Amino acid sequence: MGHVQRRLASTTAKLASSLSVAHLQKFPPKELLSVKGQEIPKSTINPEAWASLQPPPSTALSAFAHRIGLASVLTSTEITQQVCTHPSFVQLVQQHKPHDPAPVTNGQLAAIGNSLMGLFATEYVRATYPYLPTRVMKAAVTAHVGPLPCANVAQEMGATPLLRWHRSRGTLLKSGVLHSDALASIPRALTALVYNQRSLPSARKFVHSYFLSREVDLRGMIKFLDPKKALLEMVKKFVFNSSSRLLKETGRYSNTPVFVVGIFSGEDQLGEGFGSSLKMAEFRAAEDALLRVYLTRTPPHLVQFPSETFPVGLGDVFTKAPEGEYKAPQLVESEIMYASSGNSFTRSA
């Protein structure tokens, strides 16, 4: 044996001795063992289902609680295991182990957490972008705390190996359960757990740390059938006048001309766009002017949330406690788009 082989063998022996195998389940299970002279019944559990029914090791549950910074909330491995158990897992247990008690799932916690996350995301988007239209605001809330972002955050937390769930097909009355749907229930359950054991401001801080601190590009969510007409409606509502001016041009009589058009209200420039024709440049300039208005962002130090008035201590929002300070912002005209949706030709009020 050469030097490289000896080093590899010694390193493998050290790693093997440092790893604990106490959490590993014995395989095969008793249900899969055949006795001489007897046949294994056809209803016997299969290896894949057996592996799905095994609880995660307590060390992994404890490491997960410390990794996400909620060791003081997830005080026991039973609570952590409940957070990582989707309601669809009950069907799998009842199918293969009908005599065992039903496991405790995160169904109620996920429902509460989903409502809380929607509340925090809605007030955050509305306070940060006061001119954002309602339809775009709903899309922005989904982009922050929707099913896909929740599933992605759960993967980043390292919750995938701890998830206990069961895939099911959808019917006419009930939607199916996919892996991403089951993963999304974990951050929602964590939000509800922080709310129950701490306070609503603590739950809001948790959601802001993991979800609302991420930048979401809202420009792609705002589309216009006719930006110039929408701009005319906007400036008319705000009692302004707008006009387009040619700022720069090159190659007018060539095969590749470029025109730069600006939209002005008096001496103030509202937007700017370029194109290979005057019509295209004016279209982009009007679109740019609209986006500048809709995506007007409140400075972070001036953003306030209505949920800041809720009690800081432990308990529900109806507990008698000193309310936090909150100054309501001035109402603005948010619905100023005309035919903004590609499938709608109605005028927004």
C-alpha positions as CSV (number, residue, x, y, z in Angstrom):
1,M,0.0,0.0,0.0
2,G,1.4,3.3,-1.0
3,H,1.6,6.6,0.9
4,V,-1.5,8.0,-0.7
5,Q,-3.6,4.9,0.0
6,R,-2.4,4.8,3.7
7,R,-3.4,8.5,4.2
8,L,-6.8,7.9,2.6
9,A,-7.4,4.8,4.8
10,S,-6.4,6.6,8.0
11,T,-8.6,9.6,7.1
12,T,-11.5,7.4,6.4
13,A,-11.0,5.6,9.7
14,K,-10.9,8.9,11.6
15,L,-14.1,10.1,10.0
16,A,-15.9,6.8,10.6
17,S,-15.0,6.8,14.3
18,S,-16.2,10.5,14.7
19,L,-19.6,9.9,13.1
20,S,-22.4,8.7,15.3
21,V,-24.8,6.0,14.0
22,A,-27.1,6.0,16.9
23,H,-29.8,7.9,14.9
24,L,-29.8,5.4,12.1
25,Q,-32.9,3.1,11.9
26,K,-32.4,-0.6,11.7
27,F,-33.1,-2.0,8.2
28,P,-34.9,-4.0,7.1
29,P,-37.9,-3.6,9.4
30,K,-39.7,-6.5,10.9
31,E,-42.5,-6.2,8.4
32,L,-40.1,-7.0,5.6
33,L,-38.6,-10.1,7.2
34,S,-39.8,-13.4,5.9
35,V,-40.1,-16.4,8.2
36,K,-39.4,-19.9,6.9
37,G,-42.6,-21.4,5.6
38,Q,-44.5,-18.1,5.5
39,E,-45.0,-15.6,2.8
40,I,-44.9,-11.9,3.1
41,P,-48.4,-10.4,2.6
42,K,-48.9,-8.2,-0.4
43,S,-50.0,-5.3,1.9
44,T,-46.6,-5.1,3.5
45,I,-45.0,-1.8,3.7
46,N,-42.4,-1.1,1.0
47,P,-38.9,0.3,1.6
48,E,-39.7,3.8,0.2
49,A,-42.8,4.2,2.4
50,W,-40.9,2.8,5.4
51,A,-38.1,5.4,4.9
52,S,-40.7,8.2,4.7
53,L,-42.3,7.1,8.0
54,Q,-39.1,7.4,9.9
55,P,-38.8,10.5,12.1
56,P,-35.8,12.7,11.6
57,P,-33.0,12.4,14.2
58,S,-33.2,14.7,17.2
59,T,-29.8,16.1,16.5
60,A,-30.9,17.3,13.1
61,L,-34.0,18.9,14.6
62,S,-31.9,20.7,17.3
63,A,-29.4,21.8,14.7
64,F,-32.2,23.3,12.6
65,A,-33.6,25.3,15.5
66,H,-30.2,26.8,16.2
67,R,-29.3,27.4,12.6
68,I,-32.3,29.6,12.0
69,G,-31.9,31.4,15.3
70,L,-35.1,30.2,16.9
71,A,-33.7,27.9,19.6
72,S,-35.5,29.9,22.3
73,V,-38.8,29.3,20.4
74,L,-38.3,25.7,19.3
75,T,-37.6,24.6,22.8
76,S,-38.1,20.8,22.2
77,T,-37.6,18.4,19.3
78,E,-41.3,17.6,19.4
79,I,-42.2,21.2,18.5
80,T,-39.6,21.3,15.7
81,Q,-40.9,18.0,14.4
82,Q,-44.4,19.4,14.4
83,V,-43.3,22.4,12.4
84,C,-41.8,20.1,9.8
85,T,-44.8,17.8,9.5
86,H,-47.2,18.6,6.8
87,P,-50.9,17.5,7.2
88,S,-50.6,15.2,4.2
89,F,-48.3,13.0,6.3
90,V,-51.3,11.8,8.3
91,Q,-52.7,10.0,5.3
92,L,-49.4,8.1,4.9
93,V,-49.4,7.0,8.6
94,Q,-53.0,5.9,8.6
95,Q,-52.4,3.9,5.4
96,H,-49.4,1.9,6.7
97,K,-49.8,2.2,10.5
98,P,-53.5,2.4,11.2
99,H,-53.1,1.5,14.9
100,D,-50.5,4.2,15.6
101,P,-51.7,7.7,16.9
102,A,-52.0,10.4,14.2
103,P,-48.9,12.6,14.2
104,V,-49.2,16.3,15.2
105,T,-48.9,18.5,12.1
106,N,-48.4,22.1,11.3
107,G,-51.8,22.7,9.6
108,Q,-53.2,25.2,12.0
109,L,-49.8,27.0,12.5
110,A,-49.3,27.3,8.7
111,A,-52.8,28.8,8.3
112,I,-52.1,31.4,11.0
113,G,-48.7,32.1,9.7
114,N,-49.9,32.6,6.2
115,S,-52.4,35.3,7.3
116,L,-49.7,37.0,9.4
117,M,-47.2,37.0,6.5
118,G,-49.8,38.4,4.2
119,L,-50.5,41.2,6.7
120,F,-46.8,42.1,7.1
121,A,-46.1,41.9,3.3
122,T,-49.2,44.0,2.4
123,E,-48.4,46.8,4.8
124,Y,-44.8,46.8,3.8
125,V,-45.5,47.0,0.1
126,R,-48.2,49.7,0.6
127,A,-46.0,51.8,2.9
128,T,-42.9,51.5,0.7
129,Y,-44.6,52.1,-2.7
130,P,-47.6,54.4,-2.0
131,Y,-48.5,54.9,-5.6
132,L,-48.5,51.2,-6.6
133,P,-51.8,50.1,-8.1
134,T,-53.8,47.4,-6.3
135,R,-53.3,44.6,-8.8
136,V,-49.6,45.2,-8.9
137,M,-49.5,45.3,-5.1
138,K,-51.1,41.9,-4.9
139,A,-48.5,40.5,-7.3
140,A,-45.8,42.1,-5.2
141,V,-47.1,40.5,-2.0
142,T,-47.1,37.1,-3.7
143,A,-43.6,37.7,-5.0
144,H,-42.5,38.3,-1.4
145,V,-44.4,35.7,0.7
146,G,-46.1,33.5,-1.8
147,P,-45.8,29.7,-2.0
148,L,-42.6,29.7,-4.1
149,P,-40.7,32.2,-2.0
150,C,-41.7,30.3,1.2
151,A,-40.5,27.0,-0.4
152,N,-37.2,28.6,-1.4
153,V,-36.6,30.1,2.1
154,A,-37.3,26.6,3.6
155,Q,-34.7,25.1,1.3
156,E,-32.2,27.8,2.4
157,M,-33.0,27.1,6.0
158,G,-32.1,23.4,5.4
159,A,-35.5,22.1,6.2
160,T,-35.8,19.8,3.2
161,P,-34.4,16.6,5.0
162,L,-36.6,17.2,8.0
163,L,-39.9,17.5,6.0
164,R,-42.5,14.8,6.6
165,W,-45.2,14.8,3.9
166,H,-47.0,12.7,1.4
167,R,-47.6,13.5,-2.3
168,S,-51.2,13.4,-3.4
169,R,-53.0,14.0,-6.7
170,G,-55.5,16.8,-7.0
171,T,-59.3,16.2,-7.5
172,L,-62.1,18.4,-8.6
173,L,-62.8,19.4,-5.0
174,K,-59.3,19.4,-3.5
175,S,-55.9,20.4,-4.9
176,G,-53.0,18.1,-4.9
177,V,-50.0,18.3,-2.6
178,L,-46.5,18.9,-4.2
179,H,-43.1,19.0,-2.5
180,S,-43.0,22.8,-2.8
181,D,-46.4,23.1,-1.2
182,A,-45.3,21.1,1.8
183,L,-42.0,23.0,2.1
184,A,-43.9,26.3,2.1
185,S,-45.7,25.3,5.2
186,I,-42.6,25.3,7.3
187,P,-41.8,29.1,7.3
188,R,-45.5,29.8,7.8
189,A,-45.6,27.6,10.8
190,L,-42.5,29.2,12.2
191,T,-44.1,32.6,11.8
192,A,-47.2,31.5,13.8
193,L,-45.0,29.9,16.4
194,V,-43.0,33.1,17.0
195,Y,-46.3,35.0,17.2
196,N,-47.8,32.6,19.8
197,Q,-44.7,32.3,22.0
198,R,-43.4,35.9,21.6
199,S,-45.4,38.7,20.2
200,L,-46.7,40.1,16.9
201,P,-43.7,42.5,16.5
202,S,-41.4,39.6,16.9
203,A,-43.2,37.7,14.2
204,R,-43.0,40.8,11.9
205,K,-39.3,41.0,12.6
206,F,-38.9,37.3,11.6
207,V,-40.8,37.9,8.3
208,H,-38.8,41.0,7.5
209,S,-35.5,39.2,8.1
210,Y,-36.2,36.2,5.9
211,F,-38.7,37.6,3.3
212,L,-39.2,41.3,3.1
213,S,-35.5,42.1,3.2
214,R,-35.1,40.6,-0.3
215,E,-35.3,42.9,-3.3
216,V,-38.0,42.1,-5.8
217,D,-38.0,43.7,-9.3
218,L,-41.5,45.2,-9.7
219,R,-40.9,46.8,-13.1
220,G,-41.8,43.5,-14.9
221,M,-45.2,43.4,-13.1
222,I,-46.4,46.7,-14.6
223,K,-47.5,46.4,-18.2
224,F,-49.3,49.0,-20.4
225,L,-51.4,48.6,-23.5
226,D,-51.0,52.2,-24.4
227,P,-48.5,54.0,-22.1
228,K,-49.1,57.4,-23.8
229,K,-52.8,57.2,-23.1
230,A,-52.2,56.1,-19.6
231,L,-49.8,59.0,-19.1
232,L,-52.4,61.4,-20.4
233,E,-54.9,60.0,-17.8
234,M,-52.4,60.4,-15.1
235,V,-51.3,63.9,-15.7
236,K,-55.0,64.9,-16.2
237,K,-55.8,63.5,-12.7
238,F,-52.9,65.4,-11.2
239,V,-53.8,68.6,-13.1
240,F,-50.6,68.6,-15.1
241,N,-49.7,69.0,-18.8
242,S,-47.4,66.8,-20.7
243,S,-45.6,67.0,-24.0
244,S,-42.9,65.0,-25.8
245,R,-39.7,66.4,-27.2
246,L,-37.0,65.0,-29.4
247,L,-33.8,65.2,-27.3
248,K,-31.3,63.5,-29.6
249,E,-31.1,61.6,-32.8
250,T,-28.6,60.0,-35.0
251,G,-28.7,58.3,-38.4
252,R,-32.1,59.5,-39.4
253,Y,-31.5,58.6,-43.0
254,S,-29.6,55.4,-42.4
255,N,-30.7,51.8,-41.8
256,T,-30.2,52.0,-38.0
257,P,-31.5,55.4,-36.8
258,V,-31.7,56.1,-33.0
259,F,-34.1,58.6,-31.5
260,V,-34.2,59.8,-27.9
261,V,-37.5,61.3,-26.8
262,G,-38.3,62.9,-23.4
263,I,-41.7,63.5,-21.8
264,F,-41.9,66.9,-20.0
265,S,-44.4,68.6,-17.8
266,G,-43.4,72.2,-18.1
267,E,-39.7,72.3,-17.4
268,D,-39.7,69.0,-15.4
269,Q,-38.7,65.9,-17.3
270,L,-41.0,63.0,-16.4
271,G,-39.4,60.2,-18.5
272,E,-37.1,59.4,-21.3
273,G,-36.9,56.6,-23.9
274,F,-35.1,55.6,-27.1
275,G,-36.0,53.7,-30.2
276,S,-35.4,53.1,-33.9
277,S,-38.4,55.3,-34.6
278,L,-40.0,58.3,-33.1
279,K,-43.1,56.3,-32.2
280,M,-41.1,53.6,-30.4
281,A,-39.1,56.2,-28.5
282,E,-42.2,58.1,-27.4
283,F,-43.8,54.8,-26.3
284,R,-40.8,54.0,-24.1
285,A,-40.6,57.5,-22.7
286,A,-44.2,57.4,-21.6
287,E,-43.7,54.0,-20.1
288,D,-40.6,55.3,-18.2
289,A,-42.6,58.2,-16.9
290,L,-45.3,56.0,-15.6
291,L,-42.9,53.6,-13.9
292,R,-41.2,56.6,-12.2
293,V,-44.5,57.5,-10.6
294,Y,-45.7,54.0,-9.7
295,L,-42.3,52.9,-8.3
296,T,-41.8,56.0,-6.2
297,R,-40.3,54.6,-3.0
298,T,-40.6,56.0,0.5
299,P,-37.3,56.5,2.2
300,P,-36.6,53.6,4.6
301,H,-36.3,55.8,7.7
302,L,-39.8,57.3,7.0
303,V,-41.6,54.0,6.5
304,Q,-44.1,53.1,9.3
305,F,-46.4,50.1,9.6
306,P,-49.9,50.0,11.2
307,S,-49.0,46.9,13.1
308,E,-46.5,48.9,15.1
309,T,-49.5,50.0,17.3
310,F,-50.0,46.4,18.5
311,P,-48.8,45.4,22.0
312,V,-45.2,44.5,22.3
313,G,-45.6,41.9,25.0
314,L,-46.8,38.3,24.9
315,G,-50.4,37.8,24.1
316,D,-53.0,38.6,21.4
317,V,-53.6,41.9,19.8
318,F,-56.7,42.6,22.0
319,T,-54.7,42.6,25.2
320,K,-54.8,45.9,27.0
321,A,-51.3,47.3,26.7
322,P,-49.7,50.6,25.6
323,E,-50.0,51.1,21.9
324,G,-47.0,52.0,19.8
325,E,-46.6,55.3,18.1
326,Y,-47.8,55.5,14.5
327,K,-48.5,58.5,12.3
328,A,-50.6,57.6,9.3
329,P,-49.2,58.8,6.0
330,Q,-51.0,61.1,3.6
331,L,-53.3,59.3,1.3
332,V,-52.3,59.4,-2.4
333,E,-53.9,58.7,-5.7
334,S,-52.8,55.1,-6.4
335,E,-55.2,53.9,-9.0
336,I,-54.1,56.0,-12.0
337,M,-53.6,53.4,-14.7
338,Y,-55.8,53.1,-17.8
339,A,-56.1,49.6,-19.3
340,S,-53.0,48.4,-17.5
341,S,-53.8,44.7,-17.7
342,G,-53.2,42.8,-20.9
343,N,-56.6,41.0,-20.5
344,S,-58.6,44.0,-19.3
345,F,-59.8,47.0,-21.2
346,T,-61.7,48.6,-18.3
347,R,-60.6,51.8,-16.8
348,S,-59.3,51.8,-13.3
349,A,-61.1,54.2,-11.0
